[in-house]
Amino acid sequence: MADLGKLLVCCGLLIALVGALLIASGRMNLPVGRLPGDLIYKGKNTTFYFPLATSILVSIVLSLILYLVARARR
């Protein structure tokens, strides 16, 4: 049961850290979510938004972080 508690605390801290980074990026006017390559279609009554470039950027950053963590554990 102690392991589950530690896991939940770590997940909570990770979520709080991501939230703080999103707030900071909004205040610093970083264009995350509005990058060139993000697809936006505005019709008469609908809007379709697909953050393609943002998704690729997040994937690259997370892959790099996970690679470094895995390498550090060796």
Secondary structure, DSSP 8 states (H G I E B T S, - for coil): -HHHHHHHHHHHHHHHHHHHHHHHHHHTT--TT--TT-EEEE-SS-EEEE-HHHHHHHHHHHHHHHHHHHHHH-
